[in-house]
Amino acid sequence: MTMADLTALLMALLWPGALVISVLAISRTLIVVARSGIRVEIFTRQPILIGTGRAPLRAEVGKVRI
């Protein structure tokens, strides 16, 4: 195998390798975010009205900060 063949082989494997590494990094990030959870704070000057019973749960808020 010559040096040109080795270089061509490395160049051919460059993009698939970069794709695999980026997919692994993105999946690890998603797992960390899913495990830690996203904290949502609800703040309002008025009381939160929640209706329960036979109707679905309903909440009314003024502002939401994520």
N, C-alpha and C positions, 0 to 999 in steps of 0.2 A: 504494500500500500504506500503510495507516494504522499508527500506532504499536501499536494493539491487535493487528493482524494480525502484525506483526513479533514482538511479545511471545509470541503464541500459537505462532508458528513456532519460536521459540527454546525454548519450553517443551516442544514436541513433539520436538525434537531432543536434549533434555537427557539423557533416559534411554538412548537408543541410543548416544549419545556416551560416556556414563559406562561403559556396558557394554563398548564397544570399548577404552577406555582401561584398564579393569580387566583385561580378557583379555590385552591386550598386556603389562601389568605382571606378571601371574602367569606368562605364558609366558617372559618374560625371566628371571624369578627361577628357574624350573625349568631353563632352559638353563644359567644360572650354576652352580646346584647340580650338574647333571649333568656339567658340564665340570670342576668342581673336585673332584668325588667326595666320598664320605662316608668319613671315616676311622674305622675300627673298631679298637679296641685290645682284645686278648684277654689277660687276665692271670689266672694261676692259681698256686697253690702246688705243684701236682702237675704232672708232665710231661704234655704233650699226647700222647695215644695216637692214632696215625693208622694205619689198616689199608688196605693197597692190594692189588692183585692182581685176581682175577676179581670180587671183591665191590666194591660202590661205595665211594667214599672215605668214611671215618668218622673224625670227630674228637670227642674228649671234652674239655670244658673246664669249669673251675669257675665262673668269672665272666666276664661280657662287659660292657665299658663303651663306650658310643657317645658 
